[in-house]
Amino acid sequence: MATGSEIDFDKEMVGTIEVPERDRLDLDALTAWFEANVSDFEGPISYSKFKGGQSNPTYRIDTPGRSYVLRRQPFGKLLPSAHAVDREYKAMHALGPTGFPVPKTYGLCEDPEVLGSKFFVMGLADGRSLWNGSLPGVDPSARREIYNAMIDTMADLHLQKPEEIGLGDYGKPTDYCARQIARWSKQYKLSETEHMAKMERLIEWLPQTIPPQHESSVVHGDYRLDNMIFEKDANRVLAVLDWELSTLGDPIADFSYLMLNWHNPADGRAGLLGLDLGELGIPTQEEAVDRYVARTGYPVPPMDWYFAYNLFRLAGIMQGIKKRVIDGTASSAHAKAMSERVGPLVDRAYEFAQAAGMD
């Protein structure tokens, strides 16, 4: 099975660029690591950098016989628990043998002396990268198959038994939302660049109103269309990518993050709001929820609270990117545009919180 990873796709991000000076790797040290750790490796190595990946710089590694993907932490000072490439590797390494569609893992290097930061190597997917939620140029029946494949694949992830696949220690199985709120509140404060009264209110209100967690599973944390590779000739998921935010937790919080796309404006990314879903063949939110529930048996409550929570969490992530832009350490050329989303994300989170009962 061809596998691989490319992250944070949109129209401008697909493909690779020449590696900027500040992101260059020591190819002699990398070649030595490949020779010691990757079976059947034959050099020489050439490499380029994926345009996306403002969180963890991601490279295409080419050799005469095979291509790989290398994902590393950014150079320089990092926020606590951020850029967890070792966790990404652990999740994919555990899920691969189950048949779940993830990149093939080749090795993890936790010694920063090799390249200057932790990194791991995986296979390169030979498939389709999709980023526009309306799936232009795709017929309605194929659109429905693609969306159903996304929903089914997420359901299959949530049905995995962590203890049985070596992920029993991957996180605390309970109080997921409380832990996430605490984590992103702390990360937001550490990277705060201006005072936002609505964010402060969300930090206060969210932990007081958490819905009960009925199930526990492996959660991806950033499950969306452009974090997947689809097969070239079939509407099936070939590889789920970008596991940096994965842990053990509440599958409904994870599922509701995907469902946010039905409320995000159709702007050429994953958002569907304003589209004629029936004409396009895309499932409605109700149909998507019914399909997920039928496959997992997990109850899905009204999601306004979860939408507020997920948008708050995204705002915390984007604030970290904004701080790195200001500090001059952001990896992606698109990081500045991403950082400008903090305010709008907070505004929308606040609106959903009000819909969920916040005064």
QUIHUCOR-V981354 format. One record per pair of residues at least 4 apart in sequence whose ideal C-beta (glycine too) atoms are under 7 Angstrom apart, sorted by sequence separation. I is the first residue (numbers start at 1). GAP is how many residues later the second one is. If there is no record, write none. Layout:
# QUIHUCOR-V981354
I;GAP
I;GAP
This chain:
# QUIHUCOR-V981354
9;4
19;4
26;4
27;4
28;4
29;4
30;4
31;4
32;4
33;4
34;4
53;4
74;4
78;4
84;4
85;4
86;4
87;4
88;4
89;4
90;4
91;4
92;4
112;4
115;4
132;4
138;4
140;4
141;4
142;4
143;4
144;4
145;4
146;4
147;4
148;4
149;4
150;4
151;4
152;4
153;4
154;4
155;4
161;4
175;4
176;4
177;4
178;4
179;4
180;4
181;4
182;4
183;4
184;4
185;4
186;4
187;4
188;4
196;4
197;4
198;4
199;4
200;4
201;4
202;4
205;4
223;4
249;4
251;4
252;4
253;4
255;4
256;4
260;4
267;4
276;4
283;4
284;4
285;4
286;4
287;4
288;4
289;4
290;4
291;4
292;4
303;4
304;4
305;4
306;4
307;4
308;4
309;4
310;4
311;4
312;4
313;4
314;4
315;4
317;4
318;4
319;4
320;4
321;4
322;4
323;4
331;4
334;4
335;4
336;4
341;4
342;4
343;4
344;4
345;4
346;4
347;4
348;4
349;4
350;4
351;4
352;4
354;4
8;5
9;5
19;5
25;5
53;5
62;5
73;5
78;5
95;5
109;5
112;5
130;5
138;5
160;5
162;5
163;5
222;5
230;5
231;5
266;5
272;5
275;5
277;5
283;5
293;5
324;5
325;5
330;5
353;5
35;6
61;6
96;6
112;6
162;6
230;6
264;6
265;6
266;6
324;6
34;7
60;7
61;7
95;7
172;7
230;7
231;7
264;7
266;7
277;7
293;7
49;8
50;8
61;8
96;8
110;8
135;8
162;8
230;8
265;8
266;8
283;8
292;8
50;9
60;9
61;9
74;9
96;9
109;9
228;9
229;9
261;9
264;9
265;9
266;9
321;9
49;10
50;10
59;10
73;10
92;10
109;10
229;10
261;10
262;10
263;10
272;10
325;10
48;11
58;11
59;11
92;11
109;11
135;11
188;11
228;11
261;11
262;11
289;11
324;11
325;11
31;12
47;12
48;12
73;12
93;12
108;12
228;12
229;12
47;13
58;13
72;13
92;13
107;13
227;13
228;13
31;14
47;14
71;14
107;14
227;14
321;14
325;14
30;15
47;15
56;15
57;15
105;15
106;15
227;15
45;16
46;16
56;16
89;16
106;16
56;17
57;17
71;17
105;17
321;17
322;17
27;18
45;18
56;18
104;18
185;18
321;18
89;19
103;19
104;19
43;20
103;20
220;20
222;20
318;20
322;20
42;21
318;21
25;22
42;22
86;22
103;22
42;23
220;23
222;23
262;23
318;23
319;23
86;24
221;24
318;24
181;25
221;25
23;26
181;26
220;26
221;26
259;26
56;27
219;27
315;27
318;27
19;28
55;28
218;28
219;28
19;29
56;29
178;29
259;29
18;30
19;30
92;30
218;30
219;30
315;30
17;31
89;31
219;31
223;31
314;31
315;31
16;32
17;32
86;32
88;32
178;32
216;32
219;32
16;33
85;33
177;33
216;33
221;33
16;34
17;34
23;34
85;34
217;34
219;34
220;34
223;34
224;34
311;34
315;34
16;35
85;35
219;35
223;35
15;36
177;36
215;36
176;37
213;37
224;37
255;37
311;37
312;37
13;38
68;38
311;38
12;39
13;39
174;39
75;41
308;41
311;41
75;42
174;42
9;43
72;43
74;43
173;43
6;44
8;44
16;44
73;44
226;44
259;44
263;44
308;44
7;45
8;45
72;45
73;45
225;45
255;45
307;45
308;45
6;46
7;46
8;46
72;46
224;46
252;46
72;47
251;47
256;47
260;47
71;48
170;48
252;48
304;48
308;48
70;49
71;49
256;50
260;50
7;51
70;51
167;51
256;51
304;51
305;51
6;52
101;52
304;52
5;53
68;53
69;53
253;53
257;53
68;54
252;54
256;54
68;55
69;55
68;56
100;56
162;56
253;56
67;57
100;57
160;57
160;58
158;59
100;60
157;61
98;62
157;63
5;64
60;64
4;65
5;66
98;67
38;68
38;69
154;69
37;70
95;70
94;71
94;72
94;73
176;73
177;73
176;74
150;75
173;75
33;76
171;76
172;76
177;76
170;77
171;77
176;77
170;78
171;78
90;80
33;81
38;83
215;83
146;84
153;84
29;85
30;85
214;85
29;86
149;86
162;86
149;87
150;87
153;87
149;88
26;89
146;89
25;90
145;90
211;90
133;92
142;93
158;93
131;94
211;94
130;95
131;95
130;96
158;96
209;96
5;98
4;99
3;100
129;100
130;100
3;101
128;101
154;101
127;102
128;102
206;102
127;103
206;103
125;104
127;104
128;104
154;104
82;105
127;105
206;106
79;108
202;110
79;111
127;111
79;112
125;113
125;114
14;115
199;116
5;117
4;118
3;119
4;119
3;120
4;120
9;120
11;120
2;121
4;121
10;121
3;122
9;122
2;123
6;123
2;124
2;125
192;127
133;128
184;128
188;128
191;128
184;129
187;129
191;129
193;129
193;130
188;131
134;132
177;132
184;132
191;132
133;133
180;133
187;133
193;133
147;135
101;136
103;136
132;136
133;136
147;136
101;137
102;137
132;137
133;137
143;137
144;137
151;137
155;137
159;137
101;138
102;138
103;138
131;138
133;138
143;138
144;138
158;138
101;139
133;139
143;139
144;139
140;140
141;140
151;140
155;140
134;141
140;141
151;141
155;141
148;143
152;143
134;146
199;147
202;147
198;148
202;148
205;148
198;149
196;150
92;151
202;151
91;152
198;152
205;153
88;155
91;155
88;156
87;157
87;159
84;160
56;188
55;189
10;216
9;217
8;218
7;220
4;225
5;234
7;234
4;235
6;235
7;235
2;236
3;236
5;236
5;237
82;238
79;241
76;253
74;255
11;257
74;257
10;259
54;267
57;274
54;276
54;277
53;278
54;278
53;279
52;280
54;280
54;281
54;284
23;308
13;321
12;322
